[in-house]
Amino acid sequence: MLLLQPNLELWKCRDIGISFTVPFRLRVLKYQFTFTEEIVVWEKKLTNWVDGIRNQAALPLRLELWNGKQYDFSSNNPNVTIRIPGVSSLSYLLTPSLSNLGTAYVEGKIDVKGRLNDIIDLAHGLAQRTLSSDSTFGRMLRSFKHTKKKDAEAIQYHYDVSNDFYSLWLDPNMVYSCAYFENGDEDLATAQLKKIDHILTKIRVQPGQKLLDIGCGWGALVIRAAQKFGANCVGITLSQRQFDLATERVKQAGLSDKIEIRLQDYRDVSGQFDRITSVGMFEHVGRNHLAAYFSKINSLLTDDGIVMNHGITSSDAEGRDTPYGGGEFIDKYVFPHGELPHIGMVLKTMQEGGLEAHDIENLRFHYARTCALWADNFETNTAEVRKMIDDKRYRIWRVYLAGCSYAFTNDLISLYQVVCTKAGLHQPLLPTSRRYIYS
């Protein structure tokens, strides 16, 4: 056993396989030299990366390093400033997938200043100019195992933040899905109510009919269906917080005799319904389970029943993720196990499940505006939001809402409403034109 003096340390020379003692001061100097050398290497990589982007386009970006150095990506004043607190953060920046940039931001590895929309535009600009869309950072086809337990956990992770949190940036009815801007100038609350009426009108809800709302949220659709259209409704959710507030809202509206809210998985529902709505829910089902999902809906539908499926889809024909790692970020931090099929796959699996599509409407731009208004509300209420959630979750939701608006605006994802009946009917259940929707 070798005893070392306090100022000596055992040093192993890997090249020749011997050990010897050196003054601790010399080891510190060697460590400092190695660390300094590492910084020089990283800064050289950074300089080459910055030059490469500058040669492609002028971006309104400034980088500020921990040592005071700055890199401007154009001769104009920057709209966005990214501060790098240490050399360990550079790896996120030099491979700027949306997942890496998003992770660096929410985990506090970088600080970002600028308008939110400018930040999102800049992130996509860095990814597009650095990464190949044909690489592993392009669109990827991913699938997840879906069970009742896993799906319930995923729903609770996303929706059970707190009801007060959602109330700060949603409309007063707390509708958490694409609004419908019929004229284009509606406020969020009006557009959300118009969306619900648009759905219920499309499927021709009549007084006394029994309606099932799969993924009922905080109850806005079933309350409207009972109040305005006279339907008897069942709303199901897997979120305890949504169940509690929806139940309370039904009671406050005096509709407990017409509406039942259940904490229930759609796979466990039984009975027959004249009308079925699924709004912003089938994204959680999984591509491999869509045919079974629509088959379940078919089994719950009366022979003369009508279905509305309203959900987000991929704009990629193969149903792959958004490019440059956006889907990876959302799965990691926002919507665990969410999967977006292409509209072609939606229609195919509907047919496999015994349903026939009659009316298909694209509301992509409506959702872009919806998300933009949500993001604006979120920014306006920043002080109150920060009181409810920690800094990490605040950063997650901040970039998520604005990022979704960007994705819809740029056709990375879309939103379709599809009206269905049982397949193989000999007589139409819907009018021969769409005029009835708008009359």
For each residue, the residues with C-beta under 8 A, 3 or more apart:
1:
2: 10 21
3:
4: 8 9 10 21
5: 8
6: 24
7: 23 24 25
8: 4 5 21 22 23 24
9: 4 21 22 23 24 27
10: 2 4 19 20 21
11: 19 20 21 22 27
12: 18 19
13: 16 17 18 19 20
14: 17
15:
16: 13
17: 13 14
18: 12 13
19: 10 11 12 13
20: 10 11 13
21: 2 4 8 9 10 11
22: 8 9 11 26 27
23: 7 8 9 26 27
24: 6 7 8 9 27 28
25: 7 28 29
26: 22 23 29 30
27: 9 11 22 23 24 30 31
28: 24 25 31 32
29: 25 26 32 33
30: 26 27 33 34
31: 27 28 34 35
32: 28 29 35 36
33: 29 30 36 37
34: 30 31 37 38
35: 31 32 38 39
36: 32 33 39 40
37: 33 34 40 41
38: 34 35 41 42 87
39: 35 36 42 43 87
40: 36 37 43 44
41: 37 38 44 45
42: 38 39 45 46 87 90
43: 39 40 46 47 65 69
44: 40 41 47 48
45: 41 42 48 49 90 94
46: 42 43 49 50 63 71 90 93 94
47: 43 44 50 51 71
48: 44 45 51 52
49: 45 46 52 53 93 94 130
50: 46 47 53 54 63 71 73
51: 47 48 54 55
52: 48 49 55 56 129 130
53: 49 50 56 57 59 73 126 129 130
54: 50 51 57 58 73 74
55: 51 52
56: 52 53 129
57: 53 54 125 129
58: 54 73 74 75 76
59: 53 73 74 122 125 126 129
60: 73 74 76 77 78 79 80 118 122
61: 72 73 74 78 79 80 81 82 122 126
62: 70 71 72 73 78 80 81 82
63: 46 50 70 71 73 81 82 83 84 93
64: 68 69 70 81 82 83 84
65: 43 68 69 70 71 84
66: 84 85 86 87
67:
68: 64 65
69: 43 64 65
70: 62 63 64 65
71: 46 47 50 62 63 65
72: 61 62 75 78
73: 50 53 54 58 59 60 61 62 63 78
74: 54 58 59 60 61 78
75: 58 72
76: 58 60
77: 60
78: 60 61 62 72 73 74 81 114
79: 60 61 114 115 118 122
80: 60 61 62 112 113 114 118 119 122
81: 61 62 63 64 78 112 113 114
82: 61 62 63 64 93 110 111 112
83: 63 64 110 111 112 113
84: 63 64 65 66 89 90 93 110
85: 66 89 109 110 111
86: 66 89
87: 38 39 42 66 90
88: 91 109
89: 84 85 86 92 93 104 109 110
90: 42 45 46 84 87 93 94
91: 88 94 95
92: 89 95 96 100 101 103 104 109 110
93: 46 49 63 82 84 89 90 96 100 101 104 110
94: 45 46 49 90 91 130
95: 91 92 100 130 131
96: 92 93 100 101 123 126 127 130 131
97: 100 101 127 131 137 324 325 328
98: 101 102 123 124 127 322 324 325 326 328 329 403
99: 102 103 325 326 328 329 332
100: 92 93 95 96 97 103 104 325
101: 92 93 96 97 98 104 105 110 123 126 127
102: 98 99 105 106 123 325 329 333 399 403
103: 92 99 100 106 107 109 329 332
104: 89 92 93 100 101 107 109 110
105: 101 102 108 109 110 112 395 399
106: 102 103 333 392 395 396 399
107: 103 104 392
108: 105 111 391 392
109: 85 88 89 92 103 104 105
110: 82 83 84 85 89 92 93 101 104 105
111: 82 83 85 108
112: 80 81 82 83 105 119
113: 80 81 83
114: 78 79 80 81 118 119 122
115: 79 118 119
116: 119 120 375 379 398 399 402
117: 120 121 402 405 406
118: 60 79 80 114 115 121 122
119: 80 112 114 115 116 122 123 399 402
120: 116 117 123 124 399 402 403 405 406
121: 117 118 124 125 406
122: 59 60 61 79 80 114 118 119 125 126
123: 96 98 101 102 119 120 126 127
124: 98 120 121 127 128 324 406 410
125: 57 59 121 122 128 129
126: 53 59 61 96 101 122 123 129 130
127: 96 97 98 101 123 124 130 131 137 323 324 325
128: 124 125 131 133 324
129: 52 53 56 57 59 125 126
130: 49 52 53 94 95 96 126 127
131: 95 96 97 127 128 135 137 138 324
132: 135 137 138
133: 128 137 138 139 323 324
134: 138
135: 131 132 138
136: 140
137: 97 127 131 132 133 323 324 325
138: 131 132 133 134 135 323 324
139: 133 316 318 320 321 322 323
140: 136 320 321 327 328
141: 318 319 320 321
142: 321 327 331 339
143: 286 287 288 339
144: 150 286 337 339
145: 150
146: 150 151 284 285 286 288 289 337
147: 150 151
148: 151 152 265 267 268
149: 152 153
150: 144 145 146 147 153 154 337
151: 146 147 148 154 155 238 265 284 337
152: 148 149 155 156 238 265
153: 149 150 156 157 336
154: 150 151 157 158 284 335 336 337 338
155: 151 152 158 159 237 238 239 284
156: 152 153 159 160 238 239 240
157: 153 154 160 336
158: 154 155 161 334 335 336
159: 155 156 237 239 241 242
160: 156 157 239 240 241
161: 158 165 166 388 389 393
162: 165 166 241 388
163: 166 167 174 218 241 242 244 245
164: 167 168 388
165: 161 162 168 385 388 389
166: 161 162 163 169 170 174 176 218
167: 163 164 170 174
168: 164 165 377 378 381 384 385 388
169: 166 374 375 377 378 381 385 401
170: 166 167 173 174 175 176 188 374 377
171: 174 175 179 188 189 192
172: 189
173: 170 189 192 193 218 220
174: 163 166 167 170 171 217 218 220 245
175: 170 171 179 192 195 196 217 218 220 221
176: 166 170 217 218 280
177: 195 217 279 280 310
178: 195 280 310 363 366 367 370 415
179: 171 175 186 188 191 192 194 195 366 367 369 370 373
180: 191 192 194 195 198 363 366
181: 184 185 186 191 194 366 369
182: 186 191 194 198
183: 186
184: 181
185: 181
186: 179 181 182 183 190 191 194
187: 190 191
188: 170 171 179 191 192 370 373 374 377
189: 171 172 173 192 193
190: 186 187 193 194
191: 179 180 181 182 186 187 188 194 195 366 369 370
192: 171 173 175 179 180 188 189 195 196 220
193: 173 189 190 196 197 224
194: 179 180 181 182 186 190 191 197 198
195: 175 177 178 179 180 191 192 198 199 366
196: 175 192 193 199 200 220 221 224 225
197: 193 194 200 201 224 228
198: 180 182 194 195 201 202 417 437
199: 195 196 202 203 221 277 279 308 310 417
200: 196 197 203 205 221 224 225 228 229 231 277
201: 197 198 204 205 436 437
202: 198 199 308 359 417 419 437
203: 199 200 275 277 306 307 308 419
204: 201 306 429 430 436
205: 200 201 209 211 225 229 231 275
206: 209 229 230 231 274
207: 229 230 231
208: 230 231 232
209: 205 206 231 232 274 275
210: 231 232 233 234 272 273 274 275
211: 205 222 225 231 232 233 234 273 274 275 276 277
212: 233 234 235 236 269 273 275 276 277 300
213: 216 221 222 225 233 234 235 236 276 277 278 279
214: 236 266 269 276 277 278 281 297
215: 236 237 266 278 279 280 281 284
216: 213 219 221 222 235 236 237 242 246 261
217: 174 175 176 177 220 221 237 242 246 279 280
218: 163 166 173 174 175 176 242 245 246 249
219: 216 222 223 235 242 245 246 247 249 250 259 261
220: 173 174 175 192 196 217 223 224
221: 175 196 199 200 213 216 217 224 225 235 277 279
222: 211 213 216 219 225 226 231 233 234 235 246 250 259 261
223: 219 220 226 227 249 250 253 255 259
224: 193 196 197 200 220 221 227 228 229
225: 196 200 205 211 213 221 222 228 229 231 233
226: 222 223 229 230 231 232 233 253 255 258 259
227: 223 224 253 255
228: 197 200 224 225
229: 200 205 206 207 224 225 226
230: 206 207 208 226
231: 200 205 206 207 208 209 210 211 222 225 226 258 275
232: 208 209 210 211 226 258 259
233: 210 211 212 213 222 225 226 258 259 260
234: 210 211 212 213 222 259 260 261 262 269 273
235: 212 213 216 219 221 222 246 259 260 261 262
236: 212 213 214 215 216 261 262 263 264 265 266 269
237: 155 159 215 216 217 242 243 246 261 262 263 264
238: 151 152 155 156 263 264 265
239: 155 156 159 160 242 243
240: 156 160 243 244 263
241: 159 160 162 163 244 245
242: 159 163 216 217 218 219 237 239 245 246
243: 237 239 240 246 247 261 262 263
244: 163 240 241 247 248
245: 163 174 218 219 241 242 248 249
246: 216 217 218 219 222 235 237 242 243 249 250 261
247: 219 243 244 250 251 261
248: 244 245 251 252
249: 218 219 223 245 246 252 253
250: 219 222 223 246 247 253 255 256 259 261
251: 247 248 254 255 256
252: 248 249
253: 223 226 227 249 250
254: 251
255: 223 226 227 250 251 258 259
256: 250 251 259
257:
258: 226 231 232 233 255
259: 219 222 223 226 232 233 234 235 250 255 256
260: 233 234 235
261: 216 219 222 234 235 236 237 243 246 247 250
262: 234 235 236 237 243
263: 236 237 238 240 243
264: 236 237 238 268 269
265: 148 151 152 236 238 268 269
266: 214 215 236 269 281 293 296
267: 148 296
268: 148 264 265
269: 212 214 234 236 264 265 266 296 300
270: 300
271: 300
272: 210 300 301 302 305
273: 210 211 212 234 276 300 301 302 305
274: 206 209 210 211 302 304 305 306
275: 203 205 209 210 211 212 231 305 306 307 308
276: 211 212 213 214 273 297 300 301 305 306 307 308
277: 199 200 203 211 212 213 214 221 307 308 310
278: 213 214 215 281 282 297 307 308 309 310 311
279: 177 199 213 215 217 221 308 310 311
280: 176 177 178 215 217 283 310 311 312
281: 214 215 266 278 284 285 311
282: 278 285 290 293 309 311
283: 280 311 312 335 338 339 340
284: 146 151 154 155 215 281 335 337 338
285: 146 281 282 289 290 293 339
286: 143 144 146 289 290 337 339
287: 143 290 319 339 341 345
288: 143 146
289: 146 285 286 292 293
290: 282 285 286 287 293 294 341 345 346 349 353
291: 294 295 349 352 353
292: 289 295 296 353
293: 266 282 285 289 290 296 297 349 353
294: 290 291 297 298 309 349 350 352 353 354 355
295: 291 292 298 299 352 353 354
296: 266 267 269 292 293 299 300 353
297: 214 276 278 293 294 300 301 307 353 355
298: 294 295 301 353 354 355 422
299: 295 296
300: 212 269 270 271 272 273 276 296 297
301: 272 273 276 297 298 305 307 421 422
302: 272 273 274 305
303: 422
304: 274 429
305: 272 273 274 275 276 301 302 421 422
306: 203 204 274 275 276 419 420 421 429 430
307: 203 275 276 277 278 297 301 355 419 420 421
308: 199 202 203 275 276 277 278 279 417 418 419 420
309: 278 282 294 346 350 417 418 420
310: 177 178 199 277 278 279 280 415 416 417 418
311: 278 279 280 281 282 283 346 415 416
312: 280 283 340 367 413 414 415
313: 340 341 342 343 346 413 414 415 416
314: 319 320 321 322 340 341 342 413 414
315: 342 411 412 413 414
316: 139 319 320 321 342
317: 342 344
318: 139 141 342
319: 141 287 314 316 339 340 341 342 345
320: 139 140 141 314 316
321: 139 140 141 142 314 316 325 326 327 328 340
322: 98 139 314 326 327 407 412 413
323: 127 133 137 138 139 326 412
324: 97 98 124 127 128 131 133 137 138
325: 97 98 99 100 102 127 137 321 328 329
326: 98 99 321 322 323 329 330 403 407 412
327: 140 142 321 322 330 331 340
328: 97 98 99 140 321 325 331 332
329: 98 99 102 103 325 326 332 333 334
330: 326 327 333 334 335 338 400
331: 142 327 328 334 335 336 337 338
332: 99 103 328 329 336
333: 102 106 329 330 396 400
334: 158 329 330 331 396 397 400
335: 154 158 283 284 330 331 338
336: 153 154 157 158 331 332
337: 144 146 150 151 154 284 286 331
338: 154 283 284 330 331 335
339: 142 143 144 283 285 286 287 319
340: 283 312 313 314 319 321 327 413
341: 287 290 313 314 319 345 346 349
342: 313 314 315 316 317 318 319 345 346
343: 313 346 347 360 414 416
344: 317 347 348
345: 287 290 319 341 342 348 349
346: 290 309 311 313 341 342 343 349 350 416 418
347: 343 344 350 351 357 360 418
348: 344 345 351 352
349: 290 291 293 294 341 345 346 352 353
350: 294 309 346 347 353 355 356 357 418 420
351: 347 348 354 355 356 357 423
352: 291 294 295 348 349
353: 290 291 292 293 294 295 296 297 298 349 350
354: 294 295 298 351 422 423
355: 294 297 298 307 350 351 420 421 422 423
356: 350 351 420 421 422 423 424 425
357: 347 350 351 360 418 419 420
358: 419 420 421 430
359: 202 417 418 419 430 434
360: 343 347 357 416 417 418 419
361: 416 417
362: 414 415 416
363: 178 180 366 367 415 416 417
364: 367 368 408 411 413 414 415
365: 368 369 408 409
366: 178 179 180 181 191 195 363 369 370 415
367: 178 179 312 363 364 370 371 404 408 414 415
368: 364 365 371 372 405 408 409
369: 179 181 191 365 366 372 373 405
370: 178 179 188 191 366 367 373 374
371: 367 368 374 375 401 402 404 405 408
372: 368 369 375 376 402 405
373: 179 188 369 370 376 377
374: 169 170 188 370 371 377 378 401
375: 116 169 371 372 378 379 398 401 402 405
376: 372 373 379 380
377: 168 169 170 188 373 374 380 381
378: 168 169 374 375 381 382 385 397 398 401
379: 116 375 376 382 398
380: 376 377
381: 168 169 377 378 384 385
382: 378 379 385 386 394
383: 386 387
384: 168 381 387 388
385: 165 168 169 378 381 382 388 389 394 397
386: 382 383 389 391 394
387: 383 384
388: 161 162 164 165 168 384 385
389: 161 165 385 386 393 394 397
390: 393 394
391: 108 386 394 395
392: 106 107 108 395 396
393: 161 389 390 396 397
394: 382 385 386 389 390 391 397 398
395: 105 106 391 392 398 399
396: 106 333 334 392 393 399 400
397: 334 378 385 389 393 394 400 401
398: 116 375 378 379 394 395 401 402
399: 102 105 106 116 119 120 395 396 402 403
400: 330 333 334 396 397 403 404
401: 169 371 374 375 378 397 398 404 405
402: 116 117 119 120 371 372 375 398 399 405 406
403: 98 102 120 326 399 400 406 407
404: 367 371 400 401 407 408 413
405: 117 120 368 369 371 372 375 401 402 408 409
406: 117 120 121 124 402 403 409 410 412
407: 322 326 403 404 410 412 413
408: 364 365 367 368 371 404 405 411 412 413 414 415
409: 365 368 405 406
410: 124 406 407
411: 315 364 408 414
412: 315 322 323 326 406 407 408
413: 312 313 314 315 322 340 364 404 407 408
414: 312 313 314 315 343 362 364 367 408 411
415: 178 310 311 312 313 362 363 364 366 367 408
416: 310 311 313 343 346 360 361 362 363
417: 198 199 202 308 309 310 359 360 361 363
418: 308 309 310 346 347 350 357 359 360
419: 202 203 306 307 308 357 358 359 360 430
420: 306 307 308 309 350 355 356 357 358
421: 301 305 306 307 355 356 358 425 429 430
422: 298 301 303 305 354 355 356 425
423: 351 354 355 356
424: 356
425: 356 421 422 428 429
426:
427:
428: 425 431 432
429: 204 304 306 421 425
430: 204 306 358 359 419 421 436
431: 428 434 435 436
432: 428
433: 436
434: 359 431 437 438
435: 431 438 439
436: 201 204 430 431 433 439
437: 198 201 202 434
438: 434 435
439: 435 436
